[in-house]
């Protein structure tokens, strides 16, 4: 695609970057809506992070789902940060649901969020073309994490 063709769709570099953030969040939300729909809080949390593992490792979204937004203007930055907050709220709700139904041990959701996203945001660094898929790595990672979150 040529530069003039690209700027037909975006008015500036920031507008293009903002559109990429929006597309990544929209794509992610659509995939999550189709995947996280049944089971205990823990089972839904697993479904969420298996999709997250796949999405955060694809070529487009890996740059946007875990990236900093300081290079965006206040309006675009606010919108992008709200997307991140909505994802965090969804996981916090799944943790709360799991604690209520007994499938997740009582814990501080803030610490659990930090642990989960800290671990899963590192997956793009672990994925290799000849190695396990992002979903397989994600499944191994969620298994490790759930041993800590499992009720005793």
C-alpha positions in Angstrom: 0.0 0.0 0.0 1.3 3.4 -0.8 1.6 6.3 1.6 -1.1 8.3 -0.1 -3.5 5.3 -0.1 -2.8 4.8 3.6 -3.6 8.5 4.4 -6.8 8.2 2.5 -8.0 6.1 5.5 -6.2 8.0 8.3 -5.6 11.7 8.6 -2.2 11.3 10.5 0.2 8.8 12.0 -1.6 9.2 15.3 -5.0 8.6 13.7 -3.6 5.5 12.0 -2.2 4.2 15.3 -5.4 5.0 17.1 -7.4 3.0 14.4 -5.0 0.1 15.0 -5.6 0.1 18.7 -9.4 0.3 18.1 -9.3 -2.6 15.6 -7.2 -4.7 18.0 -9.6 -4.1 20.9 -12.6 -4.7 18.8 -11.2 -8.0 17.4 -10.3 -9.1 20.8 -13.7 -8.3 22.3 -15.4 -10.2 19.5 -13.3 -13.3 20.0 -13.8 -13.2 23.8 -17.6 -12.8 23.5 -17.7 -16.0 21.4 -15.4 -18.0 23.7 -16.2 -17.0 27.3 -19.8 -18.1 27.7 -20.2 -21.1 29.9 -18.8 -22.8 33.0 -17.5 -21.8 36.4 -15.6 -18.6 36.9 -12.3 -20.5 36.7 -13.4 -22.2 33.4 -14.3 -18.8 31.9 -11.0 -17.4 33.1 -9.2 -20.2 31.3 -11.2 -19.6 28.1 -10.5 -15.9 28.3 -6.7 -16.4 28.7 -6.5 -19.0 25.9 -8.0 -16.5 23.5 -5.8 -13.7 25.0 -2.7 -15.9 24.4 -3.6 -16.4 20.8 -4.5 -12.7 20.2 -1.6 -11.2 22.0 0.8 -13.3 19.9 -0.6 -12.4 16.5 1.4 -9.9 14.4 -1.0 -7.0 14.7 -2.4 -7.2 18.3 0.9 -8.0 20.0 1.9 -4.4 19.6 -1.4 -3.0 20.9 -2.9 -5.1 23.6 0.0 -4.6 26.0 1.6 -1.5 24.6 2.0 1.9 26.3 -0.1 4.7 24.9 2.0 7.8 26.0 2.5 8.7 22.3 -1.2 9.4 21.7 -3.0 12.6 22.3 -5.1 12.9 25.4 -8.4 12.0 23.7 -7.0 8.9 21.9 -5.0 7.9 25.0 -8.1 8.1 27.1 -10.1 5.9 24.7 -7.3 3.3 24.5 -6.8 3.2 28.3 -10.6 2.7 28.7 -10.2 -0.4 26.4 -7.5 -1.7 28.7 -9.6 -1.0 31.8 -12.6 -2.8 30.3 -10.5 -5.9 29.7 -9.2 -5.7 33.3 -12.7 -5.3 34.6 -13.8 -8.4 32.7 -11.0 -10.5 34.2 -11.7 -9.0 37.7 -15.4 -10.0 37.2 -14.3 -13.6 36.3 -12.1 -13.8 39.3 -14.9 -12.6 41.5 -17.3 -15.1 39.9 -14.8 -17.9 40.5 -14.3 -16.9 44.1 -18.1 -16.8 44.6 -18.7 -20.2 43.0 -15.6 -21.7 44.8 -13.6 -22.5 41.6 -11.0 -19.9 42.5 -9.4 -19.4 45.9 -10.0 -16.1 47.7 -7.4 -13.6 46.5 -6.9 -9.9 45.9 -8.1 -9.4 42.3 -5.6 -6.6 41.8 -2.7 -8.9 42.5 -4.2 -11.7 40.5 -4.7 -9.3 37.5 -1.1 -8.2 37.7 0.2 -11.7 37.9 -2.0 -13.0 35.0 -1.4 -10.1 32.6 2.2 -9.8 33.6 2.7 -13.5 32.6 0.6 -13.5 29.5 2.0 -10.2 28.1 5.4 -12.0 28.0 4.1 -14.7 25.6 5.1 -13.0 22.4 8.7 -13.2 23.6 8.4 -16.9 24.1 6.6 -17.9 20.9 8.8 -19.3 18.1 7.8 -20.4 14.7 9.0 -24.0 15.3 7.8 -24.2 18.9 4.4 -24.7 20.5 1.5 -22.5 19.4 0.5 -19.5 21.5 -2.6 -21.4 22.7 -0.5 -24.3 23.8 1.9 -22.0 25.7 -1.0 -20.2 27.1 -2.6 -23.4 28.3 0.7 -24.4 30.1 1.0 -20.9 31.6 -2.7 -20.9 32.8 -2.1 -24.3 34.4 0.9 -22.9 36.3 -1.1 -19.9 37.4 -4.2 -21.9 38.4 -2.2 -24.0 40.8 -1.8 -20.9 42.8 -5.5 -19.8 42.4 -7.0 -23.2 43.0 -9.0 -23.6 46.2 -7.3 -25.7 48.9 
